[in-house]
């Protein structure tokens, strides 16, 4: 998780009661003195929405479909090497940089905008605890409303969890041999089978 530091300031007003006798023999006098605000605490906030290893229907580490390359780089604090689209295509890809290890996979951009991310290695997970290596039974128990289709190249099934808030967004679970092998997120591009197709 990415931690943010928040500096908390308090206005400290010190009221001093100074007891004593003045020269005129009158009772005690009081004085009020205010001190300027001082930083007194540092709090670290861990926001799971900024964790690029946490896949949700709201996004991945603050990244959502439609963001530009620079916005994705800023959200994840990385530099991406985005391929040029092949002739006649508007699609390009970028491998997850080494600085994101142990996460492995690639991102897909359509017309320069984030379309999907495909995780095929590392500690990617969902809030319900589904990870690479989870069983299909665990997956179906965590998400009873999945849709599915046969995987194109392996003996397995691709399961999709659709967003109700953003109907074109989905999380895709790639399974093979009864286990989750990949967890992906994105817009319509999350349905692509081979990079840009």
Protein Blocks (a to p, Z undefined) as FASTA:
>chain_A
ZZdddddddddddddddddddfkopacdddddddddddfbdcddddfklmmkbccfkbge
hiaehiafklmmmmnopacddddddehiabdcddddfklpcbecddddeehiafbdcdfe
djddcfkopaehiafklmmmmmmmbccdddfkbccdddddddfklmmbccddddeehiaf
bdcdddfklmpmbljZZ
